[in-house]
Amino acid sequence: MSNKLYKGTLTNIVLKLLHENGRMYGYEITKKTKSQTNEGFTVTEGALYTTLHKLEAEEVLEVEFEIVDGRTRKYYKLSEKGEKEAVLKIEELKEFIANLSSFLTPKIA
């Protein structure tokens, strides 16, 4: 499947993952996205970090740094504003999927 279909939902996907998992680092987000979609959706680093930086600038995400195996790892988690935004975006995504599903499901007359 083309990743282009997912492009407009990457923010929603990131918010949902952080809402469900608490704090995560970038590579962890890409792995989780890939595994939850049975490798149907691969998030590129460029797209992911662009989205994460945008959400951080909007104060939707907070950042924590931790030393892991001698290297600094950057973790992202939802801010208070982000928690509210995540709930709204998840509902928005569910509504979008329901509408798209009803469009794709043939109506029997």
C-alpha positions as CSV (number, residue, x, y, z in Angstrom):
1,M,0.0,0.0,0.0
2,S,1.2,3.5,-0.8
3,N,2.5,5.5,2.2
4,K,0.9,8.6,0.6
5,L,-2.5,7.5,2.0
6,Y,-1.0,7.7,5.5
7,K,0.8,11.0,5.1
8,G,-2.1,13.1,6.3
9,T,-2.6,10.9,9.4
10,L,1.0,10.8,10.7
11,T,0.3,13.4,13.4
12,N,-2.8,11.4,14.5
13,I,-0.8,8.2,14.5
14,V,2.0,9.7,16.6
15,L,-0.4,11.2,19.1
16,K,-2.3,7.9,19.4
17,L,1.0,6.0,20.0
18,L,2.2,8.4,22.7
19,H,-1.3,8.5,24.3
20,E,-1.2,4.7,24.6
21,N,2.5,4.2,25.4
22,G,3.6,7.2,27.3
23,R,7.0,8.4,26.4
24,M,8.7,7.0,23.3
25,Y,11.8,7.7,21.2
26,G,11.7,8.2,17.5
27,Y,13.0,4.7,16.4
28,E,10.5,3.1,18.8
29,I,7.7,5.0,17.2
30,T,8.7,3.8,13.7
31,K,9.0,0.2,15.0
32,K,5.6,0.3,16.7
33,T,3.9,1.8,13.7
34,K,5.4,-0.9,11.4
35,S,4.4,-3.7,13.8
36,Q,0.9,-2.5,14.4
37,T,0.2,-2.3,10.7
38,N,1.8,-5.7,9.9
39,E,4.5,-3.8,8.1
40,G,1.9,-2.1,5.9
41,F,3.0,1.4,6.9
42,T,6.6,2.4,7.2
43,V,7.4,5.9,8.7
44,T,10.4,7.5,7.2
45,E,12.8,9.3,9.6
46,G,12.3,12.6,7.7
47,A,8.5,12.5,8.0
48,L,8.6,11.4,11.6
49,Y,11.1,13.9,12.9
50,T,9.4,16.7,10.9
51,T,6.1,15.8,12.7
52,L,7.7,15.4,16.1
53,H,9.5,18.8,15.8
54,K,6.3,20.5,14.7
55,L,4.4,19.0,17.6
56,E,7.1,20.0,20.0
57,A,7.1,23.6,18.7
58,E,3.3,23.7,19.2
59,E,3.9,22.5,22.8
60,V,1.9,19.4,22.2
61,L,5.0,17.3,23.1
62,E,7.5,17.5,25.9
63,V,11.0,16.2,25.5
64,E,13.1,14.2,28.0
65,F,16.8,13.2,27.5
66,E,18.2,10.0,28.9
67,I,21.7,8.4,28.6
68,V,21.3,4.9,27.2
69,D,24.4,2.8,26.5
70,G,26.6,6.0,26.7
71,R,24.4,7.8,24.1
72,T,21.8,10.5,24.7
73,R,18.3,9.4,23.7
74,K,15.5,11.9,23.1
75,Y,12.1,10.8,24.4
76,Y,8.8,12.4,23.5
77,K,5.7,12.4,25.6
78,L,2.4,14.3,25.5
79,S,2.2,17.6,27.4
80,E,-1.1,18.4,29.1
81,K,-2.1,20.2,26.0
82,G,-1.0,17.2,24.0
83,E,-3.2,14.8,26.0
84,K,-6.3,16.9,25.1
85,E,-5.1,17.2,21.5
86,A,-4.6,13.4,21.3
87,V,-8.1,12.6,22.4
88,L,-9.5,15.0,19.8
89,K,-7.3,13.7,17.0
90,I,-8.0,10.1,17.8
91,E,-11.8,10.8,17.6
92,E,-11.3,12.7,14.4
93,L,-9.4,9.8,12.9
94,K,-12.1,7.3,14.0
95,E,-14.7,9.5,12.4
96,F,-12.7,9.7,9.2
97,I,-12.2,5.9,9.1
98,A,-15.9,5.3,9.7
99,N,-16.9,7.8,6.9
100,L,-14.3,6.3,4.5
101,S,-15.5,2.8,5.3
102,S,-19.1,3.7,4.7
103,F,-18.1,5.2,1.3
104,L,-16.2,2.0,0.4
105,T,-18.9,-0.4,1.5
106,P,-21.5,-1.0,-1.2
107,K,-25.0,-0.2,-0.2
108,I,-27.6,-2.9,-1.0
109,A,-30.7,-1.4,-2.4
